[in-house]
């Protein structure tokens, strides 16, 4: 009994001291470790039970750690989180916003990417005497904020829930669903949204879709499968909308150009 207690205490002390040495540069770690080293309850818990019982979750839950330990643990976690955000700068801040405000963050991200893509598209096609169409750019910003960003959030979460694996077969299933469902739907909404805000009638919108939708989806099959493979295979689900929107920068240059074409006569 005495040797078992001594060996367990030695292992516990070694683990805690090693943790303290690894984290000695962080403020407040000593106050996190100290309660464990001096807590007599902690020692008696190990020494009064057989080794086979120590791993029993019911017994472990019945052992109440002191409120001092819990408060120090909370402080340590908060400090580590703040330190991580400070260490990684903008990336840490952005990841924090994705965690706390996912819809808003993804909407703003998509909006900024669509604005950049539209401005690029306009500069490419702008005649020498022309000027930037700010109303068109505003339409793209609103579309990215209110439609694309939120739809990406729910779509990627839905796919990760019904197809959680990342093997090749599952990735191909996700790509197929994107090409068969999400891509045609969002492209139809995009063309209809822009046409409606330009004052086109229902008949003119239908005519535009007949003219532009199928050619766009054909080019979609050339560009998006490789982008989707990278996104689904290698990117965590909470970052997939951002990566998808980044790939969409090049695609949106083409989309905004198509959306800016003259309307089709409904007759």
C-alpha positions as CSV (number, residue, x, y, z in Angstrom):
1,X,0.0,0.0,0.0
2,X,2.8,2.4,1.0
3,X,4.9,1.7,-2.1
4,X,1.9,2.0,-4.4
5,X,0.9,5.4,-2.9
6,X,4.5,6.6,-3.1
7,X,4.8,5.6,-6.8
8,X,1.5,7.2,-7.8
9,X,2.4,10.4,-6.0
10,X,5.8,10.4,-7.6
11,X,4.2,10.0,-11.1
12,X,1.7,12.7,-10.3
13,X,4.4,15.1,-9.1
14,X,6.6,14.4,-12.2
15,X,3.8,15.0,-14.6
16,X,2.7,18.3,-12.9
17,X,6.3,19.5,-12.6
18,X,7.0,18.7,-16.3
19,X,3.9,20.7,-17.3
20,X,5.0,23.6,-15.1
21,X,8.5,23.6,-16.8
22,X,7.0,23.5,-20.3
23,X,4.6,26.4,-19.5
24,X,6.9,28.4,-17.2
25,X,7.0,31.4,-19.6
26,X,3.2,31.9,-19.2
27,X,2.0,34.2,-16.5
28,X,-0.2,32.5,-13.9
29,X,0.7,28.9,-14.6
30,X,2.3,28.5,-11.2
31,X,-0.9,29.5,-9.5
32,X,-2.7,26.9,-11.6
33,X,-0.2,24.1,-10.7
34,X,0.3,24.9,-7.0
35,X,-3.2,24.0,-5.7
36,X,-2.7,20.5,-7.2
37,X,0.6,20.0,-5.5
38,X,-0.6,21.2,-2.1
39,X,-4.1,19.8,-2.1
40,X,-4.2,17.0,0.6
41,X,-7.5,15.7,-0.8
42,X,-5.8,15.0,-4.1
43,X,-3.1,12.9,-2.4
44,X,-5.6,11.0,-0.2
45,X,-7.7,10.3,-3.3
46,X,-4.8,8.4,-4.9
47,X,-3.5,6.8,-1.8
48,X,-6.8,5.5,-0.5
49,X,-7.9,3.6,-3.6
50,X,-6.5,0.6,-5.6
51,X,-5.0,1.5,-9.0
52,X,-7.8,-0.2,-10.8
53,X,-10.3,2.2,-9.2
54,X,-8.5,5.4,-10.0
55,X,-9.6,5.3,-13.7
56,X,-13.3,4.7,-12.8
57,X,-15.2,7.7,-14.1
58,X,-17.9,7.5,-11.4
59,X,-15.3,7.6,-8.6
60,X,-13.3,10.3,-10.4
61,X,-16.5,12.5,-10.8
62,X,-17.3,11.9,-7.1
63,X,-14.0,13.5,-6.1
64,X,-14.6,17.3,-5.9
65,X,-11.7,19.5,-6.7
66,X,-11.4,22.6,-4.7
67,X,-13.0,25.8,-5.9
68,X,-9.6,27.4,-5.9
69,X,-8.5,24.8,-8.6
70,X,-11.5,25.5,-10.7
71,X,-11.1,29.2,-10.7
72,X,-7.4,28.9,-11.5
73,X,-8.2,26.5,-14.3
74,X,-10.7,28.9,-15.8
75,X,-8.1,31.7,-15.6
76,X,-5.5,29.6,-17.2
77,X,-7.8,28.7,-20.1
78,X,-8.8,32.3,-20.7
79,X,-5.2,33.4,-20.6
80,X,-4.1,30.7,-23.0
81,X,-7.0,31.7,-25.4
82,X,-6.0,35.4,-25.3
83,X,-2.3,34.5,-25.7
84,X,-3.1,32.4,-28.8
85,X,-5.1,35.3,-30.3
86,X,-2.3,37.7,-29.6
87,X,0.3,35.4,-31.0
88,X,-1.4,34.8,-34.3
89,X,-2.6,38.4,-34.8
90,X,-5.2,38.8,-37.5
91,X,-5.6,35.1,-38.1
92,X,-6.3,34.5,-34.4
93,X,-8.8,37.3,-34.4
94,X,-10.5,36.0,-37.5
95,X,-10.7,32.5,-36.2
96,X,-12.2,33.9,-33.0
97,X,-14.9,35.7,-35.0
98,X,-15.7,32.6,-36.9
99,X,-16.3,30.8,-33.6
100,X,-18.3,33.6,-32.0
101,X,-20.2,35.1,-35.0
102,X,-20.0,32.5,-37.8
103,X,-22.8,33.8,-40.0
104,X,-21.8,37.5,-39.8
105,X,-18.1,36.7,-40.4
106,X,-18.7,34.5,-43.4
107,X,-21.1,37.0,-44.8
108,X,-18.7,39.8,-44.6
109,X,-15.9,37.7,-46.0
110,X,-18.0,36.7,-49.0
111,X,-19.1,40.3,-49.5
112,X,-15.5,41.6,-49.6
113,X,-14.4,38.9,-52.0
114,X,-17.3,39.6,-54.3
115,X,-16.5,43.3,-54.2
116,X,-12.9,42.6,-55.1
117,X,-13.9,40.2,-57.9
118,X,-16.5,42.7,-59.4
119,X,-14.0,45.6,-59.3
120,X,-11.4,43.3,-61.1
121,X,-14.0,42.3,-63.6
122,X,-14.9,45.9,-64.3
123,X,-11.3,47.0,-64.7
124,X,-10.7,44.2,-67.2
125,X,-13.6,45.0,-69.4
126,X,-13.7,48.7,-68.8
127,X,-13.3,50.9,-72.0
128,X,-10.7,53.6,-71.8
129,X,-13.3,56.4,-71.3
130,X,-15.5,54.3,-69.0
131,X,-15.9,54.5,-65.2
132,X,-16.5,52.0,-62.4
133,X,-20.2,51.1,-61.9
134,X,-20.5,51.5,-58.1
135,X,-24.1,50.4,-58.1
136,X,-23.2,47.1,-59.7
137,X,-20.4,46.6,-57.1
138,X,-22.9,47.4,-54.3
139,X,-25.2,44.7,-55.7
140,X,-22.4,42.2,-55.5
141,X,-21.5,43.2,-51.9
142,X,-25.1,42.7,-50.8
143,X,-25.3,39.3,-52.6
144,X,-22.2,38.1,-50.9
145,X,-23.3,39.4,-47.5
146,X,-26.9,38.3,-47.4
147,X,-27.1,35.3,-49.8
148,X,-23.8,33.6,-50.5
149,X,-22.1,33.8,-47.1
150,X,-25.0,32.4,-45.1
151,X,-25.9,29.8,-47.7
152,X,-22.2,28.5,-47.7
153,X,-22.4,28.3,-43.9
154,X,-25.4,26.1,-43.9
155,X,-24.4,24.1,-47.0
156,X,-21.0,23.1,-45.7
157,X,-22.3,22.3,-42.2
158,X,-25.0,20.2,-43.8
159,X,-22.5,18.2,-45.9
160,X,-20.2,17.7,-43.0
161,X,-23.1,16.3,-40.9
162,X,-24.4,13.8,-43.5
163,X,-21.0,13.0,-44.9
164,X,-18.5,13.4,-42.1
165,X,-15.6,11.4,-43.5
166,X,-12.8,12.8,-45.7
167,X,-11.9,9.7,-47.7
168,X,-11.8,9.9,-51.5
169,X,-15.3,8.4,-52.0
170,X,-16.9,10.7,-49.5
171,X,-15.2,13.7,-51.1
172,X,-16.4,12.7,-54.5
173,X,-20.0,12.5,-53.2
174,X,-19.7,16.0,-51.8
175,X,-18.4,17.3,-55.1
176,X,-21.2,15.6,-56.9
177,X,-23.8,17.2,-54.6
178,X,-22.2,20.6,-55.0
179,X,-22.3,20.3,-58.8
180,X,-25.9,18.8,-58.9
181,X,-27.6,20.9,-56.2
182,X,-25.7,23.9,-54.7
183,X,-24.0,25.2,-57.9
184,X,-27.1,25.3,-60.1
185,X,-29.2,26.8,-57.3
186,X,-26.8,29.6,-56.4
187,X,-26.1,30.4,-60.0
188,X,-29.8,30.7,-60.8
189,X,-30.3,32.9,-57.8
190,X,-27.3,35.0,-58.7
191,X,-28.5,35.7,-62.3
192,X,-32.1,36.3,-61.1
193,X,-31.1,38.6,-58.3
194,X,-28.9,40.8,-60.5
195,X,-31.4,40.9,-63.3
196,X,-34.3,41.8,-61.0
197,X,-32.3,44.7,-59.4
198,X,-31.5,46.0,-62.9
199,X,-35.3,46.2,-63.6
200,X,-35.8,43.2,-65.8
201,X,-39.2,41.6,-65.9
202,X,-40.0,38.0,-65.1
203,X,-40.0,37.1,-68.8
204,X,-36.6,38.8,-69.4
205,X,-35.1,37.0,-66.4
206,X,-36.3,33.6,-67.7
207,X,-34.9,34.5,-71.1
208,X,-31.5,35.4,-69.5
209,X,-31.4,32.1,-67.6
210,X,-32.1,30.2,-70.8
211,X,-29.3,32.1,-72.5
212,X,-26.7,32.1,-69.7
213,X,-27.3,29.3,-67.2
214,X,-26.3,26.2,-69.2
215,X,-23.1,27.7,-70.7
216,X,-22.1,28.9,-67.2
217,X,-22.8,25.5,-65.6
218,X,-20.6,23.9,-68.4
219,X,-17.7,26.2,-67.4
220,X,-18.5,25.5,-63.8
221,X,-17.8,21.8,-64.4
222,X,-14.3,22.7,-65.6
223,X,-13.3,25.0,-62.7
224,X,-15.1,23.9,-59.5
225,X,-14.5,20.1,-59.1
226,X,-10.8,20.6,-58.3
227,X,-11.5,23.5,-56.0
228,X,-14.2,21.5,-54.2
229,X,-11.8,18.5,-53.9
230,X,-9.2,20.7,-52.1
231,X,-11.9,22.3,-49.9
232,X,-13.6,19.0,-48.8
233,X,-10.5,16.9,-48.5
234,X,-8.1,19.2,-46.7
235,X,-10.0,22.2,-45.1
236,X,-11.8,22.1,-41.7
237,X,-15.5,22.7,-42.1
238,X,-15.5,26.1,-40.3
239,X,-13.0,27.4,-42.8
240,X,-14.6,25.8,-45.9
241,X,-16.8,28.8,-46.7
242,X,-13.8,31.2,-46.6
243,X,-11.7,28.9,-48.9
244,X,-14.7,28.4,-51.2
245,X,-15.2,32.2,-51.4
246,X,-11.5,32.6,-52.1
247,X,-11.7,30.2,-55.0
248,X,-14.9,32.1,-56.0
249,X,-12.8,35.2,-56.6
250,X,-11.7,34.1,-60.0
251,X,-15.1,32.5,-60.8
252,X,-17.0,35.6,-59.8
253,X,-15.0,37.7,-62.2
254,X,-16.6,35.6,-64.9
255,X,-20.0,35.6,-63.2
256,X,-20.2,39.3,-62.8
257,X,-19.2,39.8,-66.4
258,X,-22.1,37.4,-67.5
259,X,-24.5,39.1,-65.2
260,X,-23.7,42.5,-66.7
261,X,-24.5,41.4,-70.2
262,X,-27.4,43.1,-71.9
263,X,-30.8,41.7,-71.2
264,X,-32.5,39.3,-73.5
265,X,-35.9,40.2,-75.2
266,X,-38.7,38.1,-73.6
267,X,-40.3,37.8,-77.0
